[in-house]
Amino acid sequence: MTQTRIPLHATIAFVDLSRFEMNLARFLLLVTLYIICSQCLQTTTSRSFIVDYENNVFLKDGKPFRYISGSIHYFRVPRTYWYDRLLKMKAAGLNVVQT
């Protein structure tokens, strides 16, 4: 068996070209997804939050919205527990947090 030796600089150039092509493909994919998503977001209805004083109700995107608030004193809770406490507040049904 005879082995063919490939010069080291040739293999490095091939690998670099392959990485370049992969990065280019990823970049083009991300740009395409960004364009598609930005157009989708523009075609949807705009979000709104209005206070209807006549009917004494909040309107979120045109629908009645019940404001359920809770309070947290973040300086009394260690930073490592913040995420846990916010998840518990959301699980309890709160949709607004006051600090």
N, C-alpha and C positions, 0 to 999 in steps of 0.2 A: 504494500500500500504506500502510495506516495501522498504526502500531506502538502496541501497548498497553503502557503503562508500569505496572509493578507496583511499588508502594511498597517501599522497601528494608526497612522493618521487617517487612513481611509475609513476604518471602522468608527473612529471618533466623529468624523464628518457625517457619516451615515446616521449615527445616533443623534447628533445635534439636529440634523434635518428632520428626523422623525419627531423629536421633541418640539421643534418649531411648528411642524404641521399639526401636532396634537394641540398645542397652545392656540394656534390660529383657529382650529376647528372649535375649540371650547369658547374662544372669544366670539366667534361668529354665532354660535349657538346662544350664548348669553345675550348678545345684541338682538338677535331675532326674538328671543323670549321677552326681552324688555319692551321691544316695539309692540309685540302682540298684547302684552299685559297692560301697557300704558293706553293702548287703544280701547281695550275692554273696560278699563276704569273710566275713561272719558265718556263712553256710551251709557254707563249706568246713571241712574238718577243721582243728583247731588244729595248729600246728607244734610239734615237740618235739625235744629233743636229750638223749639218755640214755646213760650209761655202763653197759654190761652187764658187771659184774665176773665173773659166772659163766662167760660165754663169751669174756671178754677182747676185747670189741668195742664200738665206738661205734654207737649207733643214732640216726639222723636221720629223723624222721617214721616211726619203726618199722622202717626198713630199715638194714642194715649200711652204715656210712659209713667210708671210708678217709681218714684225716687226713693230708694231704700239705702240709707246711709249709716255708716259706722265710723268710729273714731279709733285711732291707734296713736299712742305716744311712742314714736319710733326711737326716741332717745332713751326710753326705759327698756327697750327690747334689744338684746344683742343682735348685731348685724347678721349673724349667721342664721337667725330665726326669722328674719323679715319675710323671706319668701314663703316660709311655712305659715306664718300668721296671715299673710295676704290670701293664700290658698284657703285657709280655714274661714276667712271672712267671706270669700266668694262662695264656698260651700254652704255657708249659712244663709245665702240669698242676698247678700249686699251687692249693690251695683255701683256704689260710690264710697270712697274712703276719704275721711278727713284726717289730716295730720296736725 
